[in-house]
Amino acid sequence: MNWMLIWKIVFVGVLAVFAVMAVMTTIYGARDIKKMLRELDEEKDEED
């Protein structure tokens, strides 16, 4: 096993972890934004 192969494996692994984190951030971030907007809407309805 040479250094080039090791760095290719590390590079692909890091890209995979980044892709998973990006997808999770998008999904959970969208969920949090929806929750925040729903709570703001409820507060607005309570004031009226």
C-alpha positions as CSV (number, residue, x, y, z in Angstrom):
1,M,0.0,0.0,0.0
2,N,1.5,3.3,-1.0
3,W,0.9,6.9,0.2
4,M,-1.1,7.8,-2.9
5,L,-3.7,5.1,-2.2
6,I,-3.9,6.0,1.5
7,W,-4.5,9.7,0.7
8,K,-7.2,8.8,-1.9
9,I,-9.0,6.7,0.6
10,V,-8.8,9.5,3.2
11,F,-10.0,12.1,0.6
12,V,-13.0,9.9,-0.4
13,G,-13.8,9.3,3.3
14,V,-13.7,13.0,4.1
15,L,-15.9,13.8,1.1
16,A,-18.4,11.2,2.2
17,V,-18.6,12.6,5.7
18,F,-19.0,16.1,4.3
19,A,-21.8,15.0,2.1
20,V,-23.7,13.3,4.9
21,M,-23.2,16.3,7.2
22,A,-24.5,18.7,4.4
23,V,-27.6,16.6,3.9
24,M,-28.3,16.3,7.6
25,T,-27.8,20.1,8.0
26,T,-30.2,20.8,5.2
27,I,-32.9,18.5,6.5
28,Y,-32.7,19.5,10.2
29,G,-32.2,23.1,9.4
30,A,-35.3,23.2,7.2
31,R,-37.2,21.5,10.0
32,D,-36.1,24.1,12.5
33,I,-37.0,27.0,10.2
34,K,-40.5,25.5,9.7
35,K,-40.8,25.2,13.5
36,M,-39.7,28.7,14.1
37,L,-42.1,30.2,11.5
38,R,-45.0,28.1,13.0
39,E,-44.2,29.4,16.5
40,L,-44.0,33.0,15.2
41,D,-47.3,32.6,13.4
42,E,-48.9,31.2,16.7
43,E,-47.5,34.2,18.6
44,K,-49.0,36.6,16.0
45,D,-52.4,34.9,16.3
46,E,-52.3,35.2,20.1
47,E,-51.7,38.9,19.9
48,D,-54.7,39.5,17.6
